C-alpha cells in the first residue's frame, strides 16, 4: 500500500523540492523562468553552478515530460521543452493532492486541526478563509 502524498513532505515551506528530486527541481525552476529551452541550454545553465552530464539532463527532462510536467516540440536535431503548467499551478495541484489525502485519511479531524493551526499561526488568514467559505456557501445556496 502506498503512503499518501503528505508523507513525502520533509521541510516546512511550500517549495517544489518537496515534490520533485533535486535535479528535477533545478530543471523546472529554470524552465519556469526561461519559458522554454533545449536540453543543451538547460545543461549550460546548470553547469554554471555544478557539473552535470548532458545525458543525465536529457533523462530527467524526458521523465518530466512523461510525468506531464513538460511538453516538447521538435526542433532541428532535438526538442524544445516548456513547462506544461506554471509553478503556481503545479504547487496548487500538489497541495490539492495533499489535502485530498489528509481528508481521505483523517476527515473532520484534519479540518479541525487545520483550523486550530491557522487560528494560532495566521489568524488573519483564518478570517479570510472563513469569509471565503461563507461566500462559497452563499453561492451554492443561490444555485
Backbone torsions as a table, in degrees:
resi	resn	phi	psi	omega
1	UNK	NA	129.4	-178.2
2	UNK	-80.9	149.2	179.6
3	UNK	-80.7	147.9	177.7
4	UNK	-60.9	158.3	-177.0
5	UNK	-58.4	-29.9	-177.1
6	UNK	-69.0	-16.7	176.9
7	UNK	-72.6	-14.6	179.9
8	UNK	-80.9	-14.3	-176.7
9	UNK	-77.5	125.6	-178.8
10	UNK	-121.4	-15.5	-178.8
11	UNK	-123.2	148.4	-171.8
12	UNK	-89.1	41.7	175.7
13	UNK	-145.5	153.5	-175.3
14	UNK	-77.8	83.8	-178.4
15	UNK	-122.2	151.2	-178.7
16	UNK	-60.5	-33.6	-177.5
17	UNK	-57.8	-21.3	179.6
18	UNK	-67.3	-24.0	-171.9
19	UNK	-113.8	-18.2	-178.5
20	UNK	-126.1	161.7	174.0
21	UNK	-69.0	168.8	-176.5
22	UNK	-59.3	-48.1	-178.9
23	UNK	-70.7	-38.3	176.0
24	UNK	-58.6	-42.0	179.6
25	UNK	-63.4	-44.9	179.9
26	UNK	-61.3	-41.4	178.7
27	UNK	-64.1	-48.7	-178.1
28	UNK	-63.8	-43.9	179.6
29	UNK	-59.7	-42.0	178.5
30	UNK	-63.8	-46.4	-178.0
31	UNK	-68.1	-33.1	175.4
32	UNK	-63.7	-35.2	177.6
33	UNK	-77.5	-44.6	-173.8
34	UNK	-79.3	-28.6	-178.1
35	UNK	95.0	-48.4	179.0
36	UNK	-162.8	152.6	179.4
37	UNK	-166.5	159.3	172.5
38	UNK	-86.8	168.8	176.1
39	UNK	-59.2	-44.3	-179.2
40	UNK	-57.8	-44.2	179.8
41	UNK	-63.6	-39.0	178.1
42	UNK	-66.6	-43.9	178.2
43	UNK	-58.5	-46.7	-179.7
44	UNK	-61.3	-39.4	178.4
45	UNK	-65.6	-48.8	-177.8
46	UNK	-66.0	-32.5	-178.2
47	UNK	-64.8	-16.0	177.6
48	UNK	-65.5	-28.2	-177.6
49	UNK	-110.7	-27.1	178.5
50	UNK	-163.9	149.6	-179.3
51	UNK	-68.9	140.3	178.8
52	UNK	-148.8	137.8	-177.0
53	UNK	-80.4	143.1	178.2
54	UNK	-54.1	-48.2	-177.1
55	UNK	-63.6	-32.1	177.5
56	UNK	-65.6	-46.8	179.5
57	UNK	-66.1	-40.2	176.9
58	UNK	-57.9	-45.6	179.3
59	UNK	-62.1	-45.7	-179.9
60	UNK	-61.9	-44.2	-178.5
61	UNK	-68.5	-34.1	175.8
62	UNK	-64.9	-43.9	178.8
63	UNK	-65.9	-39.0	176.5
64	UNK	-63.2	-34.6	175.8
65	UNK	-66.7	-44.2	178.6
66	UNK	-63.5	-31.4	177.8
67	UNK	-77.7	-9.1	-179.5
68	UNK	86.6	10.8	-179.9
69	UNK	-88.3	-24.1	177.3
70	UNK	-123.8	153.5	167.9
71	UNK	-118.9	161.9	179.9
72	UNK	-144.3	149.9	177.2
73	UNK	-127.4	141.0	179.3
74	UNK	-62.0	137.4	179.3
75	UNK	-147.0	114.3	-179.8
76	UNK	43.0	-105.5	-175.0
77	UNK	-97.6	3.4	-177.4
78	UNK	-154.8	-145.7	-178.9
79	UNK	-128.7	152.3	169.1
80	UNK	-108.1	124.1	-176.5
81	UNK	-101.8	147.3	173.6
82	UNK	-145.8	153.7	179.8
83	UNK	-62.6	139.4	177.8
84	UNK	-79.0	-21.5	177.6
85	UNK	-149.5	160.5	-180.0
86	UNK	-70.9	165.4	177.2
87	UNK	-58.4	-43.6	-179.4
88	UNK	-64.0	-41.0	177.7
89	UNK	-64.8	-40.5	178.1
90	UNK	-61.6	-50.2	-179.7
91	UNK	-63.7	-36.4	176.3
92	UNK	-62.7	-43.2	178.5
93	UNK	-63.5	-45.0	-179.3
94	UNK	-65.8	-43.6	179.5
95	UNK	-66.3	-33.6	175.6
96	UNK	-62.8	-40.6	177.3
97	UNK	-63.7	-40.3	179.1
98	UNK	-63.7	-45.3	178.9
99	UNK	-60.9	-44.4	177.8
100	UNK	-57.1	-45.0	179.9
101	UNK	-64.0	-44.6	179.5
102	UNK	-62.0	-44.4	179.8
103	UNK	-65.7	-39.7	178.9
104	UNK	-64.9	-38.7	-177.0
105	UNK	-82.4	-35.6	-170.8
106	UNK	-124.3	-11.6	176.3
107	UNK	55.0	-129.6	-175.3
108	UNK	-64.7	-25.8	177.2
109	UNK	-62.8	-40.9	178.5
110	UNK	-63.9	-41.9	179.3
111	UNK	-63.1	-46.0	-179.3
112	UNK	-62.2	-41.6	179.0
113	UNK	-66.6	-39.7	178.2
114	UNK	-60.6	-47.6	179.5
115	UNK	-63.9	-40.7	178.9
116	UNK	-62.8	-42.3	179.5
117	UNK	-66.0	-42.8	179.6
118	UNK	-62.9	-40.5	-180.0
119	UNK	-60.5	-38.2	-178.5
120	UNK	-79.8	-41.7	-171.4
121	UNK	-94.4	-37.9	-174.2
122	UNK	-143.3	69.7	-176.9
123	UNK	-59.2	-31.6	178.4
124	UNK	-65.8	-37.5	178.5
125	UNK	-73.3	-31.9	176.1
126	UNK	-63.3	-42.9	178.6
127	UNK	-61.4	-42.3	178.3
128	UNK	-64.7	-39.4	178.2
129	UNK	-63.4	-43.4	179.6
130	UNK	-64.2	-38.7	176.0
131	UNK	-62.8	-44.4	178.9
132	UNK	-61.8	-43.1	178.4
133	UNK	-61.8	-40.4	178.7
134	UNK	-64.4	-43.7	178.2
135	UNK	-61.3	-43.4	179.8
136	UNK	-64.7	-39.0	178.8
137	UNK	-64.4	-42.3	179.1
138	UNK	-65.1	-40.8	178.5
139	UNK	-62.4	-42.6	-178.4
140	UNK	-72.2	-27.8	176.3
141	UNK	-69.6	-29.7	-179.0
142	UNK	-74.5	-20.1	-177.6
143	UNK	-79.4	NA	NA
